[in-house]
Amino acid sequence: MEQESGSLSMSSILVIDHNRASLAVARALSGMGHRIVAGVSGYCDYANLSRFVAETLPVADTADHPDRAMSDIAALCARRTDIRGIFAVDETGTRLLAQRRKELPRQLCVYAARPENVLQTVHKDAMSGIAEMAGLPVAPRITAGNFTELKAAVREIGFPLVVRAVESNHDLYGRKALVCHDQQAFATIATDWPREDHQQLMVQRYNAGYRHNVCWVAAEGKLHSAIEMKVLKTTTGGRDGYGTLVETAEPHPKLRYWSHRLAEALSYHGMGSPQFLVDPVTGDITFLEFNPRLDANIRLAESVMPYIETAARLAEGGTLDFSSDPWTYQRGKRLFWAKGENQTLKTLNAEARYRELLARAAMMPVHSLTSVHALFSWDDPMPALASHLNPLISRSPGLVREHFIPAV
């Protein structure tokens, strides 16, 4: 059993940098007795409507205005002595808090991995090097800092390949990553350096396979809790993109071994998520990347273990009991992201992939009835309902819109 630290009992926690995992964070921390304050910069996946959020306050966007965001956080903490912790849900905020931890009050609990772990792992090229040294299989890669270098890297790596940002959490050419199976596919999309804010890109040999995300909580390099989740369907209709149907999987023996090796190599302390590609035909496994934050589909992990609470207890200074197998959880449970699947259907329709569209549309009621939902829950329905109605809400008159989307 975990030993509760009790040091932050019944305090207010500022939750920032929102995505669909915010609802799971608010629910878990509220269940621990904390009061949840949502720091928002406008649209926040309607986390502000959750019944587990007690208050909504303005905090500048961590990606577009990092200096203002840090100033807002510092001012809030100075003004509100009840705010004794901060939780950044997405990667941009997690990285910012790690980079500028010394600017925050010393007594403020940051619900994240240690700063050195965050900064080690968000740099994809450096993290791939660490994984290689730990014995994990990593596909050949080259980094590029401009469009000329990018084209040269593409020629050297060869097809199929994937282009990803080295550090930035922004989209790349309007997508999570650019997967190209031939030169024509690359040239059609990558006509210049991407407009998004990227200093470096990484070109890597693409290994086809399902994405397997391992979500763990580790203390001093030792795994306490771990769960393997297989991404079955994504927003692109292929195997890249954001997961819309995800399943808890029987831990692959190699992934178990490599996860333990990686945690030890990093001396990791906190929550994190290494990702792998597993080829269903050959069985080949490749390390993909590491996210030092919550997986966006963490609600699936929350349905089979108290993942967020365990990570929170550790961040608060609590101790963990390592007497049980870290990989103890229910296998075969699924999560469905209905809004993401609706986006996929629009993409398939635009690309005239009608057979796939009809097949996926036919399965939506089945997945809705048999899966955990990424957003919707019967005891907290408003965020999901508003999210699905977002096109209507965003075009509503000012006062109506601001009732749902905080004006900042």
SEVEXGU-750673 format. One record per residue (C-alpha): residue number from 1; x, y negated, z negated. Coordinates in steps of 0.05 Angstrom, whole numbers. Layout:
residues N
   num        X        Y        Z
   NUM        X        Y        Z
...
END
This chain:
residues 408
   num        X        Y        Z
     1        0        0        0
     2       22      -72       13
     3       38     -114      -47
     4        2     -180      -41
     5       45     -241      -52
     6      -14     -283      -76
     7       27     -347      -68
     8      -19     -377      -15
     9      -85     -352      -42
    10     -145     -395      -22
    11     -102     -446       15
    12     -117     -479       82
    13      -81     -452      143
    14      -72     -494      205
    15      -82     -452      268
    16      -56     -483      333
    17      -39     -465      406
    18     -102     -426      419
    19     -120     -368      465
    20     -171     -312      459
    21     -131     -282      401
    22     -149     -343      358
    23     -215     -312      337
    24     -180     -250      309
    25     -131     -295      272
    26     -187     -337      241
    27     -225     -275      221
    28     -165     -240      189
    29     -138     -301      151
    30     -208     -320      128
    31     -216     -249      103
    32     -153     -259       61
    33     -187     -317       26
    34     -156     -374       66
    35     -193     -434       94
    36     -181     -440      169
    37     -167     -508      201
    38     -165     -507      277
    39     -115     -557      306
    40     -139     -571      376
    41     -120     -613      436
    42     -186     -608      474
    43     -208     -541      503
    44     -188     -485      456
    45     -227     -424      480
    46     -282     -449      434
    47     -246     -425      372
    48     -274     -487      339
    49     -344     -456      342
    50     -324     -394      302
    51     -359     -386      236
    52     -291     -367      207
    53     -264     -437      224
    54     -280     -487      169
    55     -253     -550      202
    56     -227     -577      268
    57     -173     -630      272
    58     -134     -661      330
    59      -64     -636      344
    60      -28     -654      409
    61      -15     -599      461
    62       50     -563      443
    63       69     -552      517
    64       54     -620      546
    65       69     -663      485
    66      116     -626      438
    67      141     -689      402
    68       70     -713      389
    69       49     -644      367
    70      105     -641      315
    71       88     -712      292
    72       14     -692      285
    73       32     -630      245
    74       79     -668      199
    75       27     -722      187
    76      -27     -671      172
    77       16     -634      122
    78       36     -700       88
    79      -37     -722       83
    80      -68     -655       67
    81      -32     -619       10
    82      -82     -562       16
    83      -52     -542       83
    84        2     -494       62
    85       11     -452      124
    86       12     -457      200
    87       -2     -403      252
    88       14     -415      326
    89      -26     -364      367
    90        8     -371      435
    91       81     -371      456
    92       91     -446      468
    93       72     -464      397
    94      110     -405      368
    95      173     -426      404
    96      165     -500      385
    97      158     -483      311
    98      220     -439      314
    99      261     -492      350
   100      241     -547      302
   101      228     -510      237
   102      272     -559      198
   103      224     -616      214
   104      168     -581      176
   105      159     -584      100
   106      201     -530       67
   107      141     -504       28
   108       99     -494       91
   109       90     -420      108
   110      100     -407      182
   111       63     -345      203
   112      112     -319      255
   113      175     -279      263
   114      239     -311      238
   115      262     -370      281
   116      325     -333      305
   117      282     -274      327
   118      234     -319      366
   119      290     -357      401
   120      327     -292      418
   121      267     -259      450
   122      232     -316      489
   123      291     -321      537
   124      275     -264      584
   125      344     -256      614
   126      379     -257      547
   127      327     -210      518
   128      337     -161      576
   129      411     -162      559
   130      397     -145      487
   131      351      -88      509
   132      405      -60      555
   133      456      -61      497
   134      405      -23      454
   135      401       31      508
   136      334       12      539
   137      325       19      615
   138      322      -50      648
   139      311      -63      722
   140      365     -102      761
   141      355     -177      755
   142      383     -245      778
   143      367     -314      751
   144      357     -375      796
   145      356     -449      780
   146      331     -477      847
   147      295     -455      910
   148      359     -439      948
   149      383     -394      892
   150      314     -363      888
   151      315     -342      961
   152      385     -315      954
   153      365     -274      893
   154      305     -246      931
   155      351     -223      988
   156      399     -189      939
   157      347     -154      895
   158      305     -130      954
   159      232     -110      955
   160      188      -95      917
   161      206     -148      866
   162      176     -192      813
   163      191     -265      799
   164      180     -290      728
   165      196     -351      687
   166      258     -344      643
   167      231     -385      585
   168      169     -425      603
   169      100     -402      582
   170       68     -437      642
   171       38     -399      700
   172       82     -386      760
   173       52     -404      828
   174      -15     -403      794
   175       -7     -333      764
   176       26     -297      706
   177       82     -270      751
   178       94     -264      825
   179       97     -192      850
   180      118     -184      923
   181      122     -120      962
   182      153     -151     1024
   183      185     -215     1052
   184      119     -239     1082
   185       84     -236     1015
   186      140     -277      983
   187      144     -329     1038
   188       69     -340     1039
   189       66     -359      966
   190      136     -385      949
   191      144     -442      999
   192      183     -484      950
   193      205     -485      877
   194      141     -478      835
   195      104     -541      814
   196       98     -515      743
   197      150     -535      691
   198      205     -483      701
   199      280     -492      691
   200      299     -421      712
   201      265     -362      745
   202      285     -289      741
   203      280     -244      802
   204      277     -171      783
   205      267     -105      818
   206      194      -86      811
   207      179      -18      781
   208      106        1      793
   209       70       27      732
   210       20       13      678
   211       39      -39      627
   212       46      -10      557
   213       49      -63      502
   214       75      -43      433
   215       50      -89      378
   216       92      -84      315
   217      104     -113      247
   218      176     -103      225
   219      215     -122      162
   220      290     -130      166
   221      293      -89      229
   222      249      -32      205
   223      181      -19      234
   224      123      -19      185
   225       63      -19      233
   226       63       -4      308
   227       10        9      360
   228       18       25      434
   229      -35       -5      481
   230      -41       13      555
   231      -67      -40      603
   232     -116       -3      649
   233     -144      -62      689
   234     -121     -133      701
   235     -146     -199      729
   236     -110     -189      795
   237     -143     -122      812
   238      -74      -90      809
   239      -27      -74      752
   240        1     -144      742
   241      -39     -201      713
   242      -76     -209      647
   243     -108     -146      618
   244     -183     -140      622
   245     -189      -67      599
   246     -138      -42      548
   247     -134       24      510
   248      -97       48      449
   249      -51      103      473
   250      -16      163      443
   251       54      135      430
   252      103      157      484
   253      163      191      450
   254      212      147      487
   255      174       83      472
   256      173      102      398
   257      248      113      398
   258      264       50      438
   259      217        7      395
   260      255       29      333
   261      322       17      367
   262      300      -52      390
   263      275      -73      321
   264      342      -52      291
   265      383      -87      345
   266      345     -152      333
   267      342     -144      256
   268      270     -164      271
   269      227     -193      216
   270      154     -208      231
   271      104     -193      286
   272      124     -181      358
   273      108     -143      421
   274      157     -109      469
   275      127      -90      535
   276      144      -32      581
   277      124       -7      650
   278      108       68      655
   279      103       98      724
   280       44      147      723
   281       74      190      779
   282      148      195      762
   283      144      180      688
   284      199      128      695
   285      199       75      641
   286      227        5      646
   287      232      -50      594
   288      192     -110      617
   289      196     -166      565
   290      187     -184      492
   291      134     -231      463
   292      150     -256      393
   293       77     -271      379
   294        8     -239      378
   295      -13     -200      440
   296      -72     -236      472
   297     -112     -171      463
   298      -94     -165      390
   299     -167     -155      373
   300     -158      -83      396
   301     -102      -72      347
   302     -144     -105      293
   303     -199      -55      306
   304     -154        3      286
   305     -107      -27      234
   306     -101      -91      192
   307      -46     -118      237
   308      -53     -193      226
   309      -62     -186      151
   310        1     -143      147
   311       41     -195      186
   312       12     -251      144
   313       29     -217       78
   314      101     -209      102
   315      105     -282      123
   316       79     -303       55
   317      136     -266       22
   318      100     -201        5
   319      133     -133        6
   320      111      -75       50
   321      105       -1       34
   322      143       41       85
   323      120      109       60
   324       71      121      118
   325       84      134      192
   326       84       65      227
   327       45       95      286
   328      -18      112      248
   329      -79       88      285
   330     -139      113      326
   331     -122      133      397
   332     -167      123      457
   333     -203       60      433
   334     -215        7      486
   335     -220      -69      490
   336     -258     -104      546
   337     -249     -177      566
   338     -313     -193      603
   339     -295     -264      622
   340     -229     -241      652
   341     -265     -186      690
   342     -313     -238      719
   343     -252     -277      744
   344     -226     -213      775
   345     -291     -202      813
   346     -286     -272      842
   347     -214     -257      865
   348     -235     -191      897
   349     -292     -226      933
   350     -246     -281      959
   351     -198     -228      985
   352     -255     -188     1017
   353     -238     -127      974
   354     -311     -109      969
   355     -305      -35      953
   356     -262      -51      892
   357     -309     -107      873
   358     -370      -61      873
   359     -334       -6      835
   360     -311      -54      780
   361     -378      -90      776
   362     -413      -24      767
   363     -369       -6      708
   364     -378      -72      671
   365     -441      -51      633
   366     -406       14      612
   367     -344      -22      586
   368     -388      -73      551
   369     -426      -19      513
   370     -367       26      496
   371     -310      -23      481
   372     -288      -74      430
   373     -299     -143      461
   374     -241     -191      468
   375     -285     -250      449
   376     -356     -229      430
   377     -378     -202      363
   378     -448     -198      335
   379     -427     -233      270
   380     -391     -290      306
   381     -424     -297      375
   382     -417     -372      390
   383     -345     -375      417
   384     -358     -321      468
   385     -425     -348      490
   386     -396     -418      498
   387     -336     -390      536
   388     -382     -357      587
   389     -422     -422      593
   390     -359     -464      600
   391     -372     -485      673
   392     -439     -514      651
   393     -413     -545      586
   394     -354     -578      620
   395     -401     -614      668
   396     -449     -636      614
   397     -457     -709      591
   398     -404     -734      543
   399     -440     -726      477
   400     -464     -656      495
   401     -394     -635      519
   402     -360     -663      457
   403     -406     -623      413
   404     -373     -560      441
   405     -304     -585      463
   406     -272     -631      412
   407     -253     -699      440
   408     -180     -712      424
END
